[in-house]
Amino acid sequence: MSQRKLEKEQALFKAGADSENSSLKFRLESIIKYNETTIQLIELQRAQELRQKDITAAEIKNINDKYDTQALEAADTFGKAKLLIIKQNNDKEAEEHRARLQAFKEEEEQALANTIAGVDQLYQSFTNTNAFGRNERLAALEKQFNEGLITLKVYEEKREAIGKEYEKTEIQNEISRLKAVIYVRKKAGEDVSELQKTLFDTEDNLRKLDLEAHKKAEEEKTAKTKKELEERQKLFGYTIDLLKQSIANVLDDGVAKVALTQLADLYKSIREISDDENLSQSEKFAEYAAATIAATQAIVNSSFAAGAEARKEALEAEIAQLDALKAKELDNKNLTEQQKNDIDEKFRQKEAAAKRRAYEADKRAKIAQAEINGALAITNILATRPKFDFGIGDAIMIAAALATTAIQINNIKKAQIPQFKAGKVKIDGPGTTTSDSILARISKGESVINAASTSKWHDALKAINNDDFESYIRSMIPVADTDLMSNTYVGKDGSMIDYEKMADAIAGKIPEPTYINMNMDENGINSFFIKKHSITELKNKRFKI
């Protein structure tokens, strides 16, 4: 039979099985036929795949495993559908039975007894059907495990879930049976107090079962929360070590040391609120932690800025003192040129040593600041994120903060005092165009041009530094053009040139300066190219601070 015809028959049998108005026999026959056509379709598809050319043994096994699993799933679906049909029919019969009970109000006690027996028999059939369905599903599950289609853990979890599901259904059926019996016996004038007690106990069992399921879910949630908190605790050690090292590296600034010590104490509070019963304090604590971190950041930044300015002033004062001493030693008319050169070299070395000491002090301060900023970033993640939300995303954020800090410190350590033996135009580095924040070694006779003039005359300065200024000037003068000449006349001074027209032509051929501004921050790299009245903006979000 073709696949199309099987699928058509399968749809018809499915419709028959789903028809709640049809008889139980018809629906059961339809679901059986539906299951048979489903199995035929599975086997037909299996055969089609196995007929492939050059198929390997591994591929054959995979195909068989796939369709064996589909067959088992079809059997499980068949069992559930059959139970549903029986249950729907039983519910229908129960409803009809309850209607008959109402009609039999005035019948004799024997008739009521027979009705009660019928109720018991009816709900016993429910119990039998429930047990049958449970056993079929457990058998199918065990078969999957024995064939290696599922792991032992999955098998045990599903087996427990099926058991709980059918246990709950059985209790619900018993509650329905007791209510029906109580109703009948009460109408007959019988004492139902014992039955009502039994009903209460049965309903209590159902509540306990639901409570047990709820408790298990809460235990799983608590275990997950505990694991996440343990992961957070593992990161505390890294950060505290970083803080201790940072505190030691903040030179002699007592205010910054106090702020960082307070920040380290913040971890004690973090641990104290990590218990489950104190999780409700997390939001309030996060606000306190954020304020503490912000205050510490401000104090530390102020401390490092003040330290940098103090080091700059100290270096300038030391260089000025060296210049004064040098001038005093050179103020001797009897010195030979060699002696003068020796004095120059001596003070050049002293000045270089002073600059080197200042540079190394700056480097140590920058390393300390990088460590502190890394610690602050990690502290902010740990202290302000809700404890129950902490997960792999937070771990990645902390790892990124640690990695960024390590990279910054490594780059600072590798940095050398810049030297420009061959000269350089437009030096790049930290600070602004007037901050004097870059230390450099400069030889006697060299020049330093301010940033504004460098930007304005960049091309000319570059040509001068490359000893190619004459070529630069020649390139600025256009080739003579007869259009530049006005009507000429002959006189004692010869032909006359219209210099205003020449100036306009030359000005049109002189290139406009191009200004470049580059910035790197938390949003990435932003570059602005300004030429005449146009601005070109380039953004790169891949590399960030």
N, C-alpha and C positions, 0 to 999 in steps of 0.2 A: 504494500500500500504506500502511496506517495506521502511525502511529508505534508504537503498542502492538505490532502484529504484527512490525514490524521489530526492536523491542527483544527480543521473544521469540525470534526467529530468531537474533539476535545472541548471546544467551545460550547457545543450543544449539550454535552454531558455536564459541563460546569453550570450551565444555565438551569438544567434540571435539578442538580444538587442544591442550588441556591434558592429554588422555588419553595418558600415556606408554606405555601398553601397546598402543596402536593402531599401525598401520603408518605409515611415514613419508609415504606418498602420501596416506593419509586425513587425517593431521594437517595436512599442507601445504594440501590442498584446504579443510580446515576453517578454517585461519587466513586463507586467501585470501577465503573467503566471509564470515568475520567482518569483515575489512577492508572488503569491499564494502558490507556492511550498515551499518558505521560511517559510511562516506562518504555512503550514502543518508540516514542519520539526520541527518547534518550539513547536507546539502543541503535536507532536508525542513524542518529548523528555520530555515535561512537563508530559505527561501521564505516560511515563516510570518511571520517578522519583516519581510520586505520588503513583505508585503501590507498593512502598516499604513497607515492613512489619513494624508494630509498629511505624509508622511515627507520630510525634506529630503535634499539631495544629500550633506551631511556625515554625516547619520545613515546613509544607504545605504553610504557608504564605510566608516564604522565597523563596520557589520554585516558587510560583505564582508571587511574586515580580520580581524575576530574569527573568522569561520568559515574563512577561508583559513588562519589560524594553527592552528585546530583540525584542519584537513585535513592540514597539514604535520606536526603532532604525531602524528596518526593514522598517517601514512606512516612516521614514525620508529619508532613503537611496532610497526607491522607488520613493519618490517625487523628490529628486535630480536627479536621473537617468532619470526619465521621462522628467524633464525640460531640461536636457542635450540633450536628443534625439530630443526634439522639437527645441531647440536652434540650434543644428547641422543641422537639416532639414531646419530651417529658414535661417541659414547662407548659406546653399547650394542653397536654393531658391533665396536668395538675390543675391548671386553670379550669378546665372542664369539670374536673373532679370537685373542686371547691364549689363550683356552681351547682353540682349535684347535691353536695352537702347542704347547701342552702335550701334546696328543694325538699330535702328529706328531714326537715326540722321536726315534723310531727310524727315521724315513723317510730316504731318501737325501739327499745333499748338494744335488742339484738341487731337491728339494722344499723344502729349507731356503732355497735361493736364491730360489725362487718366493715363499716366505713373506716373505722380507725385502723383495722387490720389492713385495709386497702391502702391507707395512707402510709403505714409502716412499710408495706410491700413496695409502694411507689418509691419512697425515699431510700429503701434498701437497694432498689435498682439503680438509683442515682449513685449510691456508694460503690456498687459493683462496677458501674460504668467508669466512675472516677478512678478506681483501682486499676481497671483494665487499661485505661489511657495512660496512667502513670507507668505501669509496667512496660507497655509498648515503647514509650519514649525512652525509658531507662535502658531497654534492650537495644534500641537503635543507637543510643549514646555509647553504650558499652562496645557495640560492634565497631563504631568509628574509632574508639580508643584501641581496640585489639588490632585493627588494621593499620594503626599508626597515623591516622588522619588528624588526630588531636593529641595534645600533650596530656600528661597526668594531671597537671595543675588545672588545665581547662576542663578536663573530664570531671575532676572533683568539684570544681566550682559549679558546673552545669548540673551535676547530679544533686548537689545540695539545693540549688535553685529550684529544680523540678520537684524535689521532695517538699520544700516549703510551699510551693505553689499549690500542690495537690492537698497538702495538709490543711491549708487555709480553706480550700474549696470544700473539703470534707466537713470541716467545722461549720461552714456556712450552710451546707445541706442539713446537718443535724439541727441547727438552729431553726431552719425552715420547718423541719419535720416536727420538732417540739411545739412550735407555735401552732401548727395545724392540729396536732393532737390535743393541745390545751383548749383550743377553740371548740373542738368537737365535744370533748368531755365536759367543758364548762356549760355548753348548751344543753347537755344531758343532765345537768345538775350535779355532776360529780365533783369531788374535792380535787383540786388541781394544784394544791400548795407544794407538794413534792415535785411535781412536774415543773412548776415555776422556779423552784430552787435549782433543779437540774438545768433549766434554761439559763438562769443567771450564771451558774458555774461555766456553762458552755460559752456564753457570751464573754465571760471573763477570760477564758482560754484564748478566744479570738483577740481580745485586747492585748493579752500578754504576747501573743505571736506578733502582732503589729508593733508592740513596744520593743520586742527583741530585734525586729528588723530595723526599727528606728535607731536603737542603741548601737547596732552593728554599723550602720551608716555613720553615726556620730563618731564611733571609735575610729573608723577609717579616715574621717575628716581630721580628727585630732592627731592621728598618727602622721598624716600628711603635713599638718601644721608643725608638729614637733620636728619632723625631718627638715622642713624649711628653716626653722629656727636654729637647728644644729648647723646647717650650712652657713647661716649668718654668723654664728659664733666662731666658725673656723676662720672667717675673714677678719675677726677682731684682732687676732694675734699679729697678722701682717700690718694692719693699720697702726696698732699701738707701737710696734717696733719703729715704723716710719715716723710716728710722732716723736718718740724718744730721740731718735737721731736728729730730727728737725729742731727740737728744743735745744739740743747740744750745739747746733750749728748757727743759732741766731746770735752769734757774736756776743756783744755785751749789752744788748737791749733788754733790760729787766721787764719792761712793760709787755713786750712780745712774749718773753718767757712765761710770764704769769698767764697771759691769754692762752698760750698753747697748753700750759698745765691744766687750766680749766677745761680746755677742749678734751684733754685726755681723761679727765674726771667724768666727762660726759658718757664715756663708755660704761662706767659703773651704773649709771642710770639706765642705759640701754639694756644691760643685763638684768637689772632689777625688774623692768617691766616686760621682760620676755616670757614670764610665766603666763599660763593660759588665763588665770583669773584676773590678770592685770591688763589684758589686751585692750580692754575698753578705754584705757588711758592713752592709747597710742596717738590718737589725733591731737590731744592736748599736748602730749610730750613732743610730738613732731613740730608744733609751733614753737615751743621753747627751744628745741634743738636747732631749728632753722635760724632763730634769732641769735643764739649763741655762736653758731657758725658764721653768720653774717658779721657779727661784731668782731669775732676773731680775725676774719678776713680783712676787715677794715684796719684793725690795729696792726696786723702783720704787714699789709701793704704800706701803711704809713711808716712803719719802722724801717722797712727796706728802702723806701724812697728817701727818708731822712739819712739813712746810712750811706746811700749812694751819693747824696749831695755832700755829706761830710767828707767822704773819701775824695770826692772831686776837689773840694776846697783845700783839703790837706795836701793833695798832690800839687795843686797850683802854688800853694805857699812854699812847698819844698823846692819846686822848680824855680820859683822866684828867688829863693835863698841861694840856690846853686848859681843862678845867673849873676847875683850880686857878688858872690865869692869869686866867680870866674872873672868878672869885670875887674875886681880888685887885684887879682893876680896878674891880669893882662896889662894893668896900669903901671907898666915898667918899661921905660924907653930902652933899656939895655937888653931886653929879651931878643933872642935871635928868632928867625922864622920857625926853626925846628922846635924851639922851646914853646913858642906860641901854639904850634900845632899839637905839641904834647899836652899843653894845658887844655886846649879844645877837646882833645880825645879823652882826657881824664874826666872832664865834666860831662862829656857826651855819655860816657859809660855810667857815671853816677846818675844822670838823668834817666838813662835807659833802665837802670836798676830800680829807680823810684817808680817809673811807669810800670815795670814788670811786677813789682810788689802790689801796686794799686790794682793792676789787672787781675792778679791771682786772688786778691781780696774780693774783687767784684765777682770773680768766678765762684768762690766759696759761697758768697751771699746768694748768687743766682741758683746754685745747687740747693741751698737751704730753702730758698723760696719755692723752687720746683717741688721739693719734697713736701713742704707744707701745703702747697696748693693741691698736690695729689692726695694728701691725707684729708684735707678739707672736702675734696670731691667724694672720697669714699665715705667719710663721716656723714655727709649729707644724704647719701644713698641709704646707708644703714639706719640712720636715726629718723629720717622723715618718711620713709616708705612704710605703709601699714604692714605689720608683721605677717598677717595672713595672706598678703598679696605677694610676698617675696618669692621669687622663683628664678628660673634660668635667665630671664631677662635682666634681673638685678645683678646676677653673677657675671653676666657678660659686661654690663656697665662698669662694675668694679674692676674686672680684668682689664677693660679698656683704659680705665683711669690709671691703674698700676702700670700698664704698658706705656701709656703716654708719658707718665712721670719718668719712667726709666729711660725712654728715648731722649726726653729733654735733658736729663742729667748727663747722659752719655755724650750728647752733642756739646753740652757746656764744657765737659771735661776734655773733649778732643779739641776744642777751639784754641787757636793760637793767636798771639798778638799779631794783628795784620801788618804786613810789610809791603812796601810798594817800591821795590828797587828800580823797576823800569817805569815808574810813574803810573798813575791811573786817574781817569776822569770820572766824576760822578760816583763816589764811593757809596755803597749801600750798607745798611746795618741798622741796629736798634736806635730808638730815639727820634728826635725831630731834626729839622734843618738848622736849629740853633741850640741844641741841647748839649753839645760837646760830649756826647756819650760814647764815642768810639776812640779807644786808645790806639795809637799808631806810632811806628818808628819812622822818623824823618831825618834825612841826611842834611848836612850843611849845604847851603846854597839852594835847597829845594823850596818850592812855593806851595802855599795853601790858599785856594780860592773859595770864597763863601758859596753856600748852596744856591742862593738866588742868581749870582753871576754865572755859576756853573750851568744852571738850567738854561739861562738866556743865551750863553755863548758856548754851548756844549760842543758843537762841531768845530768851532774855531780852536777851542782849548785842546780838543783831541788831536787836531792837526799839529798844533804847537808841540804837544807832548811827543808826537811821532816824528818831529822834525820835518814836517811836510807842509809848513804854513804857506810857503810860496805857491805850491801847487793848489792849495785851497783858495788862495786869493785869485789865481789865474782862472780857476773854475767859476768864480763868482762874476767875472767880466765876460759878457757875451761877445761873440764874433761881430765885428763891424758889419753894419747893415746899411745899405744906401737909404733905407727908409728913415734912418736916424738923421740924415742930412737935410737941412732946409735948402732953399735956393741959395746958392753961393755967389759971392762976388769977389772980384780980385781987388785987393788993396795992398797997402804996405804990410798988413798982417797975414796976407794970403787968404785962403778959403775960410769961411766962418761956419761953425757947427752949432746946431740948435741943442744946447745942453739940457734944456728942460725936457725935450722929447727923448733925449738919450737917457736921462734919469728915470723917466717913466718906464722905458723899455727895460732897463736894468732891474728896476724894482720889481717888475712883473716876473722876472726870471730868478729872483732870489727866493729860495724855498723858505716857507714859514716854519718856525721852530715847532717841534712836536714835544708835548709834555706828557710824561708817563707817571701815573700814580698807582702804586700797588699796595694792597692791604690784605693781611691774613688774620682772620679771627675765627670765632666759633661757627660762622656761617660759611667758611671756606675762603678761597682766594678771589679777591675782586680787583680787577685791573681797569684803569681808565686811560685811554689815549685821547689827548685833546690836540686838535690841529685846526687852526683858524677858528671857525665857529662850529665845528663838528666834534662830537664826543662819541667814542667807541668804548663800549663796556664789555668786558669779558669776565665770566664767572666760572669757577671750578669748585664744585662742592665735594670733590673726592678727598682733597687734603684739607684738614681742619686743625685748629689748635685744640 
